[in-house]
Amino acid sequence: MAVGDAVMDGQSPPPQLVQALNYEKWGCDVRQLPAGVLPVMNVCLNYYHALTGYKSASGKSTEWVRRNPQGWDLVSRVIKRRMERKRGNRNQ
């Protein structure tokens, strides 16, 4: 959810996403990463790229969804959880 909040609301990105984006941009020897870091970075990057792709397709989101079914799966999960969180906050 922190990746979704960063992309959708402009909140500070989680450290795992910052690290993943830095490695993506600058490269790294994945064999030197601590155990367990690579899968987390992959998840962060998958959500980040799906969300930024969807967001940049503003006005053409139907076409984006058609061309990116796997990306839409990730985006729709984030949208659903954000809606549930908002409903939960209103009920408190």
Secondary structure, 3 states (H helix, E strand, C coil): CHHHHHHHHCCCCCHHHHHHHHHHHHCCCHHHCCCCHHHHHHHHHHHHHHHHHHHHCCCCHHHHHHHCHHHHHHHHHHHHHHHHHHHHHHCC
